[in-house]
Amino acid sequence: MEIKEIRVGIADLNVVSNPDRLITVGLGSCVGIALYDVVRKVAGLAHIMLPDSTQFTNVANPYKFADSAIPILLEKLIELGACVPNIQAKIAGGASMFSFSDKSLMMDIGNRNSNAVKATLEKYKIPIIAEDVGGNRGRTMVLDSATGIVQIKTVGLPIKEL
């Protein structure tokens, strides 16, 4: 059986089943959310840019926000056969990519994104079993639906497995 590697763009999400993989690149202040059903081997990956859709009046793309992308990702996993009590999360990204001389100007969107993802996953009772967040480097995230292993590739660092 051929293994497909499906790209998830910025402000995007997708789901696959065993043995396919999901990959997202360019996780700077954005956060990648990998959800995996450990029994049914169904996987989903979202690449969110912002923490909270309620701050905007016209949300054209709900995949852009932590609070709206995660429930949609869960829904798509369930449609593919996932069972919520079997789903675990791994997250990566949330880096501080910009430094400001005036610290009061620094909104630290990476940290806000990470916190929003954690709060939303907690709301849906999805445990985070591993994370690689913060720092100041971009990441690539690869989710293997056969194993649930997430590879994190960070420039200048060895590959990390979550």
PyMOL commands that place a pseudoatom at each C-alpha (Angstrom):
pseudoatom trace, name=CA, resn=MET, resi=1, chain=A, elem=C, hetatm=0, pos=[0.000, 0.000, 0.000]
pseudoatom trace, name=CA, resn=GLU, resi=2, chain=A, elem=C, hetatm=0, pos=[1.329, 3.395, -0.976]
pseudoatom trace, name=CA, resn=ILE, resi=3, chain=A, elem=C, hetatm=0, pos=[1.765, 5.905, 1.842]
pseudoatom trace, name=CA, resn=LYS, resi=4, chain=A, elem=C, hetatm=0, pos=[0.512, 9.374, 0.967]
pseudoatom trace, name=CA, resn=GLU, resi=5, chain=A, elem=C, hetatm=0, pos=[1.982, 12.477, 2.578]
pseudoatom trace, name=CA, resn=ILE, resi=6, chain=A, elem=C, hetatm=0, pos=[-0.652, 15.202, 2.627]
pseudoatom trace, name=CA, resn=ARG, resi=7, chain=A, elem=C, hetatm=0, pos=[0.337, 18.832, 3.149]
pseudoatom trace, name=CA, resn=VAL, resi=8, chain=A, elem=C, hetatm=0, pos=[-1.579, 21.027, 5.546]
pseudoatom trace, name=CA, resn=GLY, resi=9, chain=A, elem=C, hetatm=0, pos=[-1.136, 24.691, 4.686]
pseudoatom trace, name=CA, resn=ILE, resi=10, chain=A, elem=C, hetatm=0, pos=[-1.228, 27.725, 6.948]
pseudoatom trace, name=CA, resn=ALA, resi=11, chain=A, elem=C, hetatm=0, pos=[-4.749, 28.257, 8.345]
pseudoatom trace, name=CA, resn=ASP, resi=12, chain=A, elem=C, hetatm=0, pos=[-5.703, 24.791, 7.118]
pseudoatom trace, name=CA, resn=LEU, resi=13, chain=A, elem=C, hetatm=0, pos=[-6.439, 21.308, 8.434]
pseudoatom trace, name=CA, resn=ASN, resi=14, chain=A, elem=C, hetatm=0, pos=[-6.839, 17.765, 7.172]
pseudoatom trace, name=CA, resn=VAL, resi=15, chain=A, elem=C, hetatm=0, pos=[-7.460, 14.197, 8.344]
pseudoatom trace, name=CA, resn=VAL, resi=16, chain=A, elem=C, hetatm=0, pos=[-6.105, 10.824, 7.193]
pseudoatom trace, name=CA, resn=SER, resi=17, chain=A, elem=C, hetatm=0, pos=[-6.212, 7.179, 8.191]
pseudoatom trace, name=CA, resn=ASN, resi=18, chain=A, elem=C, hetatm=0, pos=[-3.498, 4.524, 8.442]
pseudoatom trace, name=CA, resn=PRO, resi=19, chain=A, elem=C, hetatm=0, pos=[-0.918, 4.517, 6.760]
pseudoatom trace, name=CA, resn=ASP, resi=20, chain=A, elem=C, hetatm=0, pos=[-0.940, 8.101, 5.435]
pseudoatom trace, name=CA, resn=ARG, resi=21, chain=A, elem=C, hetatm=0, pos=[0.951, 11.070, 6.891]
pseudoatom trace, name=CA, resn=LEU, resi=22, chain=A, elem=C, hetatm=0, pos=[0.169, 14.738, 7.396]
pseudoatom trace, name=CA, resn=ILE, resi=23, chain=A, elem=C, hetatm=0, pos=[2.820, 17.462, 7.191]
pseudoatom trace, name=CA, resn=THR, resi=24, chain=A, elem=C, hetatm=0, pos=[2.785, 21.171, 7.899]
pseudoatom trace, name=CA, resn=VAL, resi=25, chain=A, elem=C, hetatm=0, pos=[5.704, 23.559, 7.453]
pseudoatom trace, name=CA, resn=GLY, resi=26, chain=A, elem=C, hetatm=0, pos=[6.374, 27.083, 8.615]
pseudoatom trace, name=CA, resn=LEU, resi=27, chain=A, elem=C, hetatm=0, pos=[5.201, 26.795, 12.214]
pseudoatom trace, name=CA, resn=GLY, resi=28, chain=A, elem=C, hetatm=0, pos=[6.629, 29.996, 13.669]
pseudoatom trace, name=CA, resn=SER, resi=29, chain=A, elem=C, hetatm=0, pos=[4.196, 31.730, 16.002]
pseudoatom trace, name=CA, resn=CYS, resi=30, chain=A, elem=C, hetatm=0, pos=[1.512, 29.471, 14.506]
pseudoatom trace, name=CA, resn=VAL, resi=31, chain=A, elem=C, hetatm=0, pos=[0.675, 26.239, 16.332]
pseudoatom trace, name=CA, resn=GLY, resi=32, chain=A, elem=C, hetatm=0, pos=[0.292, 22.794, 14.816]
pseudoatom trace, name=CA, resn=ILE, resi=33, chain=A, elem=C, hetatm=0, pos=[-2.282, 20.571, 16.509]
pseudoatom trace, name=CA, resn=ALA, resi=34, chain=A, elem=C, hetatm=0, pos=[-1.921, 16.834, 15.889]
pseudoatom trace, name=CA, resn=LEU, resi=35, chain=A, elem=C, hetatm=0, pos=[-4.895, 14.748, 17.027]
pseudoatom trace, name=CA, resn=TYR, resi=36, chain=A, elem=C, hetatm=0, pos=[-4.677, 10.958, 16.935]
pseudoatom trace, name=CA, resn=ASP, resi=37, chain=A, elem=C, hetatm=0, pos=[-7.100, 8.142, 17.730]
pseudoatom trace, name=CA, resn=VAL, resi=38, chain=A, elem=C, hetatm=0, pos=[-4.791, 5.510, 19.217]
pseudoatom trace, name=CA, resn=VAL, resi=39, chain=A, elem=C, hetatm=0, pos=[-7.266, 2.656, 18.598]
pseudoatom trace, name=CA, resn=ARG, resi=40, chain=A, elem=C, hetatm=0, pos=[-8.573, 3.412, 15.105]
pseudoatom trace, name=CA, resn=LYS, resi=41, chain=A, elem=C, hetatm=0, pos=[-5.329, 4.994, 13.825]
pseudoatom trace, name=CA, resn=VAL, resi=42, chain=A, elem=C, hetatm=0, pos=[-7.067, 8.072, 12.464]
pseudoatom trace, name=CA, resn=ALA, resi=43, chain=A, elem=C, hetatm=0, pos=[-5.052, 11.304, 12.474]
pseudoatom trace, name=CA, resn=GLY, resi=44, chain=A, elem=C, hetatm=0, pos=[-5.753, 14.989, 12.014]
pseudoatom trace, name=CA, resn=LEU, resi=45, chain=A, elem=C, hetatm=0, pos=[-3.532, 18.047, 11.795]
pseudoatom trace, name=CA, resn=ALA, resi=46, chain=A, elem=C, hetatm=0, pos=[-4.420, 21.738, 11.982]
pseudoatom trace, name=CA, resn=HIS, resi=47, chain=A, elem=C, hetatm=0, pos=[-2.123, 24.752, 11.445]
pseudoatom trace, name=CA, resn=ILE, resi=48, chain=A, elem=C, hetatm=0, pos=[-3.637, 27.718, 13.301]
pseudoatom trace, name=CA, resn=MET, resi=49, chain=A, elem=C, hetatm=0, pos=[-2.459, 31.329, 13.066]
pseudoatom trace, name=CA, resn=LEU, resi=50, chain=A, elem=C, hetatm=0, pos=[-4.458, 33.151, 15.743]
pseudoatom trace, name=CA, resn=PRO, resi=51, chain=A, elem=C, hetatm=0, pos=[-5.939, 32.308, 19.130]
pseudoatom trace, name=CA, resn=ASP, resi=52, chain=A, elem=C, hetatm=0, pos=[-9.481, 33.635, 19.065]
pseudoatom trace, name=CA, resn=SER, resi=53, chain=A, elem=C, hetatm=0, pos=[-12.065, 34.105, 16.306]
pseudoatom trace, name=CA, resn=THR, resi=54, chain=A, elem=C, hetatm=0, pos=[-14.435, 36.052, 18.575]
pseudoatom trace, name=CA, resn=GLN, resi=55, chain=A, elem=C, hetatm=0, pos=[-12.270, 39.164, 18.160]
pseudoatom trace, name=CA, resn=PHE, resi=56, chain=A, elem=C, hetatm=0, pos=[-13.288, 39.385, 14.488]
pseudoatom trace, name=CA, resn=THR, resi=57, chain=A, elem=C, hetatm=0, pos=[-16.669, 40.240, 12.994]
pseudoatom trace, name=CA, resn=ASN, resi=58, chain=A, elem=C, hetatm=0, pos=[-16.198, 38.446, 9.677]
pseudoatom trace, name=CA, resn=VAL, resi=59, chain=A, elem=C, hetatm=0, pos=[-14.407, 35.095, 9.927]
pseudoatom trace, name=CA, resn=ALA, resi=60, chain=A, elem=C, hetatm=0, pos=[-13.926, 33.886, 6.358]
pseudoatom trace, name=CA, resn=ASN, resi=61, chain=A, elem=C, hetatm=0, pos=[-11.633, 31.000, 7.357]
pseudoatom trace, name=CA, resn=PRO, resi=62, chain=A, elem=C, hetatm=0, pos=[-12.405, 29.273, 10.679]
pseudoatom trace, name=CA, resn=TYR, resi=63, chain=A, elem=C, hetatm=0, pos=[-9.285, 27.085, 10.257]
pseudoatom trace, name=CA, resn=LYS, resi=64, chain=A, elem=C, hetatm=0, pos=[-7.177, 30.160, 11.059]
pseudoatom trace, name=CA, resn=PHE, resi=65, chain=A, elem=C, hetatm=0, pos=[-8.178, 30.227, 14.746]
pseudoatom trace, name=CA, resn=ALA, resi=66, chain=A, elem=C, hetatm=0, pos=[-7.573, 27.821, 17.645]
pseudoatom trace, name=CA, resn=ASP, resi=67, chain=A, elem=C, hetatm=0, pos=[-11.096, 28.149, 19.037]
pseudoatom trace, name=CA, resn=SER, resi=68, chain=A, elem=C, hetatm=0, pos=[-12.811, 27.319, 15.735]
pseudoatom trace, name=CA, resn=ALA, resi=69, chain=A, elem=C, hetatm=0, pos=[-10.335, 24.963, 13.990]
pseudoatom trace, name=CA, resn=ILE, resi=70, chain=A, elem=C, hetatm=0, pos=[-10.096, 22.404, 16.806]
pseudoatom trace, name=CA, resn=PRO, resi=71, chain=A, elem=C, hetatm=0, pos=[-13.831, 21.543, 16.946]
pseudoatom trace, name=CA, resn=ILE, resi=72, chain=A, elem=C, hetatm=0, pos=[-13.907, 21.260, 13.137]
pseudoatom trace, name=CA, resn=LEU, resi=73, chain=A, elem=C, hetatm=0, pos=[-10.852, 18.979, 13.217]
pseudoatom trace, name=CA, resn=LEU, resi=74, chain=A, elem=C, hetatm=0, pos=[-12.545, 16.797, 15.852]
pseudoatom trace, name=CA, resn=GLU, resi=75, chain=A, elem=C, hetatm=0, pos=[-15.705, 16.619, 13.736]
pseudoatom trace, name=CA, resn=LYS, resi=76, chain=A, elem=C, hetatm=0, pos=[-13.722, 15.516, 10.665]
pseudoatom trace, name=CA, resn=LEU, resi=77, chain=A, elem=C, hetatm=0, pos=[-11.893, 12.851, 12.715]
pseudoatom trace, name=CA, resn=ILE, resi=78, chain=A, elem=C, hetatm=0, pos=[-15.205, 11.491, 14.003]
pseudoatom trace, name=CA, resn=GLU, resi=79, chain=A, elem=C, hetatm=0, pos=[-16.528, 11.366, 10.409]
pseudoatom trace, name=CA, resn=LEU, resi=80, chain=A, elem=C, hetatm=0, pos=[-13.456, 9.247, 9.560]
pseudoatom trace, name=CA, resn=GLY, resi=81, chain=A, elem=C, hetatm=0, pos=[-14.248, 6.839, 12.420]
pseudoatom trace, name=CA, resn=ALA, resi=82, chain=A, elem=C, hetatm=0, pos=[-12.401, 8.307, 15.410]
pseudoatom trace, name=CA, resn=CYS, resi=83, chain=A, elem=C, hetatm=0, pos=[-13.827, 7.983, 18.910]
pseudoatom trace, name=CA, resn=VAL, resi=84, chain=A, elem=C, hetatm=0, pos=[-13.245, 11.031, 21.166]
pseudoatom trace, name=CA, resn=PRO, resi=85, chain=A, elem=C, hetatm=0, pos=[-12.148, 9.078, 24.307]
pseudoatom trace, name=CA, resn=ASN, resi=86, chain=A, elem=C, hetatm=0, pos=[-9.316, 7.544, 22.206]
pseudoatom trace, name=CA, resn=ILE, resi=87, chain=A, elem=C, hetatm=0, pos=[-8.013, 10.880, 20.884]
pseudoatom trace, name=CA, resn=GLN, resi=88, chain=A, elem=C, hetatm=0, pos=[-4.755, 12.358, 22.145]
pseudoatom trace, name=CA, resn=ALA, resi=89, chain=A, elem=C, hetatm=0, pos=[-3.067, 15.614, 21.158]
pseudoatom trace, name=CA, resn=LYS, resi=90, chain=A, elem=C, hetatm=0, pos=[0.485, 16.670, 20.423]
pseudoatom trace, name=CA, resn=ILE, resi=91, chain=A, elem=C, hetatm=0, pos=[1.235, 20.322, 19.706]
pseudoatom trace, name=CA, resn=ALA, resi=92, chain=A, elem=C, hetatm=0, pos=[4.181, 22.274, 18.300]
pseudoatom trace, name=CA, resn=GLY, resi=93, chain=A, elem=C, hetatm=0, pos=[5.033, 25.848, 17.350]
pseudoatom trace, name=CA, resn=GLY, resi=94, chain=A, elem=C, hetatm=0, pos=[4.073, 28.973, 19.234]
pseudoatom trace, name=CA, resn=ALA, resi=95, chain=A, elem=C, hetatm=0, pos=[7.516, 30.518, 18.844]
pseudoatom trace, name=CA, resn=SER, resi=96, chain=A, elem=C, hetatm=0, pos=[8.361, 34.160, 19.488]
pseudoatom trace, name=CA, resn=MET, resi=97, chain=A, elem=C, hetatm=0, pos=[9.561, 35.009, 16.011]
pseudoatom trace, name=CA, resn=PHE, resi=98, chain=A, elem=C, hetatm=0, pos=[9.958, 38.761, 16.447]
pseudoatom trace, name=CA, resn=SER, resi=99, chain=A, elem=C, hetatm=0, pos=[11.717, 40.772, 19.110]
pseudoatom trace, name=CA, resn=PHE, resi=100, chain=A, elem=C, hetatm=0, pos=[10.804, 44.324, 19.943]
pseudoatom trace, name=CA, resn=SER, resi=101, chain=A, elem=C, hetatm=0, pos=[13.020, 46.806, 21.755]
pseudoatom trace, name=CA, resn=ASP, resi=102, chain=A, elem=C, hetatm=0, pos=[9.956, 48.008, 23.650]
pseudoatom trace, name=CA, resn=LYS, resi=103, chain=A, elem=C, hetatm=0, pos=[8.704, 44.890, 25.466]
pseudoatom trace, name=CA, resn=SER, resi=104, chain=A, elem=C, hetatm=0, pos=[5.294, 46.501, 25.993]
pseudoatom trace, name=CA, resn=LEU, resi=105, chain=A, elem=C, hetatm=0, pos=[4.776, 46.330, 22.209]
pseudoatom trace, name=CA, resn=MET, resi=106, chain=A, elem=C, hetatm=0, pos=[5.431, 42.617, 22.149]
pseudoatom trace, name=CA, resn=MET, resi=107, chain=A, elem=C, hetatm=0, pos=[2.109, 40.831, 21.980]
pseudoatom trace, name=CA, resn=ASP, resi=108, chain=A, elem=C, hetatm=0, pos=[3.779, 37.384, 21.925]
pseudoatom trace, name=CA, resn=ILE, resi=109, chain=A, elem=C, hetatm=0, pos=[1.264, 35.857, 19.555]
pseudoatom trace, name=CA, resn=GLY, resi=110, chain=A, elem=C, hetatm=0, pos=[3.088, 32.506, 19.744]
pseudoatom trace, name=CA, resn=ASN, resi=111, chain=A, elem=C, hetatm=0, pos=[2.465, 32.212, 23.477]
pseudoatom trace, name=CA, resn=ARG, resi=112, chain=A, elem=C, hetatm=0, pos=[-1.135, 33.372, 23.078]
pseudoatom trace, name=CA, resn=ASN, resi=113, chain=A, elem=C, hetatm=0, pos=[-1.659, 30.777, 20.340]
pseudoatom trace, name=CA, resn=SER, resi=114, chain=A, elem=C, hetatm=0, pos=[-0.219, 27.989, 22.513]
pseudoatom trace, name=CA, resn=ASN, resi=115, chain=A, elem=C, hetatm=0, pos=[-2.397, 28.988, 25.462]
pseudoatom trace, name=CA, resn=ALA, resi=116, chain=A, elem=C, hetatm=0, pos=[-5.532, 29.158, 23.296]
pseudoatom trace, name=CA, resn=VAL, resi=117, chain=A, elem=C, hetatm=0, pos=[-4.833, 25.712, 21.821]
pseudoatom trace, name=CA, resn=LYS, resi=118, chain=A, elem=C, hetatm=0, pos=[-4.334, 24.241, 25.297]
pseudoatom trace, name=CA, resn=ALA, resi=119, chain=A, elem=C, hetatm=0, pos=[-7.533, 25.848, 26.616]
pseudoatom trace, name=CA, resn=THR, resi=120, chain=A, elem=C, hetatm=0, pos=[-9.589, 24.656, 23.636]
pseudoatom trace, name=CA, resn=LEU, resi=121, chain=A, elem=C, hetatm=0, pos=[-8.253, 21.094, 23.880]
pseudoatom trace, name=CA, resn=GLU, resi=122, chain=A, elem=C, hetatm=0, pos=[-9.031, 21.108, 27.607]
pseudoatom trace, name=CA, resn=LYS, resi=123, chain=A, elem=C, hetatm=0, pos=[-12.577, 22.296, 26.851]
pseudoatom trace, name=CA, resn=TYR, resi=124, chain=A, elem=C, hetatm=0, pos=[-13.047, 19.241, 24.610]
pseudoatom trace, name=CA, resn=LYS, resi=125, chain=A, elem=C, hetatm=0, pos=[-11.301, 16.959, 27.147]
pseudoatom trace, name=CA, resn=ILE, resi=126, chain=A, elem=C, hetatm=0, pos=[-8.518, 16.028, 24.710]
pseudoatom trace, name=CA, resn=PRO, resi=127, chain=A, elem=C, hetatm=0, pos=[-5.295, 15.301, 26.635]
pseudoatom trace, name=CA, resn=ILE, resi=128, chain=A, elem=C, hetatm=0, pos=[-2.045, 16.837, 25.388]
pseudoatom trace, name=CA, resn=ILE, resi=129, chain=A, elem=C, hetatm=0, pos=[0.488, 14.044, 25.749]
pseudoatom trace, name=CA, resn=ALA, resi=130, chain=A, elem=C, hetatm=0, pos=[3.466, 15.874, 24.210]
pseudoatom trace, name=CA, resn=GLU, resi=131, chain=A, elem=C, hetatm=0, pos=[4.435, 19.361, 23.105]
pseudoatom trace, name=CA, resn=ASP, resi=132, chain=A, elem=C, hetatm=0, pos=[7.302, 21.289, 21.567]
pseudoatom trace, name=CA, resn=VAL, resi=133, chain=A, elem=C, hetatm=0, pos=[6.301, 24.942, 21.920]
pseudoatom trace, name=CA, resn=GLY, resi=134, chain=A, elem=C, hetatm=0, pos=[7.987, 28.298, 22.418]
pseudoatom trace, name=CA, resn=GLY, resi=135, chain=A, elem=C, hetatm=0, pos=[11.532, 29.238, 21.550]
pseudoatom trace, name=CA, resn=ASN, resi=136, chain=A, elem=C, hetatm=0, pos=[12.355, 31.418, 18.571]
pseudoatom trace, name=CA, resn=ARG, resi=137, chain=A, elem=C, hetatm=0, pos=[12.704, 29.002, 15.641]
pseudoatom trace, name=CA, resn=GLY, resi=138, chain=A, elem=C, hetatm=0, pos=[10.266, 27.764, 13.038]
pseudoatom trace, name=CA, resn=ARG, resi=139, chain=A, elem=C, hetatm=0, pos=[9.283, 24.124, 12.872]
pseudoatom trace, name=CA, resn=THR, resi=140, chain=A, elem=C, hetatm=0, pos=[7.959, 21.485, 10.494]
pseudoatom trace, name=CA, resn=MET, resi=141, chain=A, elem=C, hetatm=0, pos=[5.583, 18.885, 11.894]
pseudoatom trace, name=CA, resn=VAL, resi=142, chain=A, elem=C, hetatm=0, pos=[4.939, 15.417, 10.414]
pseudoatom trace, name=CA, resn=LEU, resi=143, chain=A, elem=C, hetatm=0, pos=[2.181, 13.179, 11.839]
pseudoatom trace, name=CA, resn=ASP, resi=144, chain=A, elem=C, hetatm=0, pos=[2.286, 9.454, 11.031]
pseudoatom trace, name=CA, resn=SER, resi=145, chain=A, elem=C, hetatm=0, pos=[-1.190, 7.890, 11.201]
pseudoatom trace, name=CA, resn=ALA, resi=146, chain=A, elem=C, hetatm=0, pos=[0.247, 4.364, 11.438]
pseudoatom trace, name=CA, resn=THR, resi=147, chain=A, elem=C, hetatm=0, pos=[2.025, 5.078, 14.735]
pseudoatom trace, name=CA, resn=GLY, resi=148, chain=A, elem=C, hetatm=0, pos=[0.819, 8.437, 16.049]
pseudoatom trace, name=CA, resn=ILE, resi=149, chain=A, elem=C, hetatm=0, pos=[4.432, 9.619, 16.149]
pseudoatom trace, name=CA, resn=VAL, resi=150, chain=A, elem=C, hetatm=0, pos=[4.960, 13.298, 15.400]
pseudoatom trace, name=CA, resn=GLN, resi=151, chain=A, elem=C, hetatm=0, pos=[8.345, 14.330, 14.025]
pseudoatom trace, name=CA, resn=ILE, resi=152, chain=A, elem=C, hetatm=0, pos=[9.425, 17.898, 14.699]
pseudoatom trace, name=CA, resn=LYS, resi=153, chain=A, elem=C, hetatm=0, pos=[12.055, 19.320, 12.377]
pseudoatom trace, name=CA, resn=THR, resi=154, chain=A, elem=C, hetatm=0, pos=[13.613, 22.563, 13.602]
pseudoatom trace, name=CA, resn=VAL, resi=155, chain=A, elem=C, hetatm=0, pos=[16.351, 24.380, 11.673]
pseudoatom trace, name=CA, resn=GLY, resi=156, chain=A, elem=C, hetatm=0, pos=[19.722, 23.801, 13.324]
pseudoatom trace, name=CA, resn=LEU, resi=157, chain=A, elem=C, hetatm=0, pos=[18.447, 21.118, 15.715]
pseudoatom trace, name=CA, resn=PRO, resi=158, chain=A, elem=C, hetatm=0, pos=[18.155, 17.336, 15.517]
pseudoatom trace, name=CA, resn=ILE, resi=159, chain=A, elem=C, hetatm=0, pos=[14.779, 15.834, 14.586]
pseudoatom trace, name=CA, resn=LYS, resi=160, chain=A, elem=C, hetatm=0, pos=[12.621, 15.332, 17.657]
pseudoatom trace, name=CA, resn=GLU, resi=161, chain=A, elem=C, hetatm=0, pos=[9.935, 12.667, 18.012]
pseudoatom trace, name=CA, resn=LEU, resi=162, chain=A, elem=C, hetatm=0, pos=[6.857, 13.296, 20.125]
for i in range(1, 162): cmd.bond("trace and resi %d" % i, "trace and resi %d" % (i + 1))
show_as sticks, trace
zoom trace
